[in-house]
Amino acid sequence: MSTMLLSMVPEGDEVVIVSFRGGSRFVQKLAAMGFVPGTKVKVEKSQNMGPLIVSIKGSRMAIGRGIATKIEVR
């Protein structure tokens, strides 16, 4: 199965985090927010502009598009 960026996932779809495109500090920051490889993420809201609203580990949070373009999912 091929991967894509979290920023490209349509609203309502659930995906699994595969990897990150960033340095160790970036990866540590994401891990502190619950974003680790193997974790399921559901895109609740994704508009052309502005942040994505995602559900992860029972919580909803907003993440910027810049961050979402560095998270690879399948």
MARDRENNU-161948 format. One record per residue (C-alpha): residue number from 0; x, y, z. Coordinates in steps of 0.5 Angstrom, whole numbers. Layout:
<fivexs>
@pos = NUM, c1 = X, c2 = Y, c3 = Z
...
</fivexs>
This chain:
<fivexs>
@pos = 0, c1 = 0, c2 = 0, c3 = 0
@pos = 1, c1 = 3, c2 = 7, c3 = -2
@pos = 2, c1 = 4, c2 = 13, c3 = 3
@pos = 3, c1 = 1, c2 = 20, c3 = 2
@pos = 4, c1 = 2, c2 = 26, c3 = 7
@pos = 5, c1 = -3, c2 = 27, c3 = 12
@pos = 6, c1 = -5, c2 = 34, c3 = 9
@pos = 7, c1 = -8, c2 = 30, c3 = 3
@pos = 8, c1 = -13, c2 = 26, c3 = 7
@pos = 9, c1 = -20, c2 = 27, c3 = 5
@pos = 10, c1 = -25, c2 = 29, c3 = 11
@pos = 11, c1 = -28, c2 = 23, c3 = 15
@pos = 12, c1 = -22, c2 = 18, c3 = 13
@pos = 13, c1 = -18, c2 = 14, c3 = 18
@pos = 14, c1 = -10, c2 = 13, c3 = 16
@pos = 15, c1 = -4, c2 = 10, c3 = 20
@pos = 16, c1 = 2, c2 = 14, c3 = 21
@pos = 17, c1 = 8, c2 = 11, c3 = 18
@pos = 18, c1 = 14, c2 = 16, c3 = 18
@pos = 19, c1 = 16, c2 = 24, c3 = 19
@pos = 20, c1 = 20, c2 = 28, c3 = 15
@pos = 21, c1 = 24, c2 = 32, c3 = 20
@pos = 22, c1 = 29, c2 = 33, c3 = 25
@pos = 23, c1 = 29, c2 = 29, c3 = 31
@pos = 24, c1 = 27, c2 = 35, c3 = 35
@pos = 25, c1 = 21, c2 = 36, c3 = 30
@pos = 26, c1 = 19, c2 = 28, c3 = 31
@pos = 27, c1 = 20, c2 = 29, c3 = 39
@pos = 28, c1 = 15, c2 = 35, c3 = 39
@pos = 29, c1 = 10, c2 = 30, c3 = 35
@pos = 30, c1 = 11, c2 = 24, c3 = 39
@pos = 31, c1 = 9, c2 = 29, c3 = 45
@pos = 32, c1 = 3, c2 = 30, c3 = 42
@pos = 33, c1 = 1, c2 = 23, c3 = 41
@pos = 34, c1 = 3, c2 = 23, c3 = 34
@pos = 35, c1 = 8, c2 = 16, c3 = 33
@pos = 36, c1 = 8, c2 = 11, c3 = 28
@pos = 37, c1 = 3, c2 = 6, c3 = 28
@pos = 38, c1 = -2, c2 = 11, c3 = 31
@pos = 39, c1 = -9, c2 = 11, c3 = 27
@pos = 40, c1 = -11, c2 = 19, c3 = 26
@pos = 41, c1 = -18, c2 = 21, c3 = 23
@pos = 42, c1 = -19, c2 = 27, c3 = 19
@pos = 43, c1 = -25, c2 = 31, c3 = 22
@pos = 44, c1 = -24, c2 = 37, c3 = 18
@pos = 45, c1 = -20, c2 = 39, c3 = 12
@pos = 46, c1 = -21, c2 = 45, c3 = 8
@pos = 47, c1 = -17, c2 = 48, c3 = 3
@pos = 48, c1 = -14, c2 = 53, c3 = 8
@pos = 49, c1 = -12, c2 = 53, c3 = 15
@pos = 50, c1 = -11, c2 = 48, c3 = 20
@pos = 51, c1 = -13, c2 = 40, c3 = 20
@pos = 52, c1 = -18, c2 = 38, c3 = 25
@pos = 53, c1 = -16, c2 = 31, c3 = 27
@pos = 54, c1 = -18, c2 = 25, c3 = 32
@pos = 55, c1 = -12, c2 = 22, c3 = 35
@pos = 56, c1 = -12, c2 = 17, c3 = 41
@pos = 57, c1 = -19, c2 = 20, c3 = 43
@pos = 58, c1 = -17, c2 = 27, c3 = 43
@pos = 59, c1 = -19, c2 = 32, c3 = 38
@pos = 60, c1 = -13, c2 = 37, c3 = 36
@pos = 61, c1 = -12, c2 = 42, c3 = 30
@pos = 62, c1 = -5, c2 = 42, c3 = 27
@pos = 63, c1 = -2, c2 = 47, c3 = 22
@pos = 64, c1 = -2, c2 = 45, c3 = 14
@pos = 65, c1 = 6, c2 = 46, c3 = 15
@pos = 66, c1 = 6, c2 = 40, c3 = 20
@pos = 67, c1 = 1, c2 = 36, c3 = 16
@pos = 68, c1 = 5, c2 = 36, c3 = 10
@pos = 69, c1 = 11, c2 = 33, c3 = 14
@pos = 70, c1 = 7, c2 = 27, c3 = 17
@pos = 71, c1 = 7, c2 = 21, c3 = 12
@pos = 72, c1 = 1, c2 = 16, c3 = 13
@pos = 73, c1 = -2, c2 = 10, c3 = 9
</fivexs>
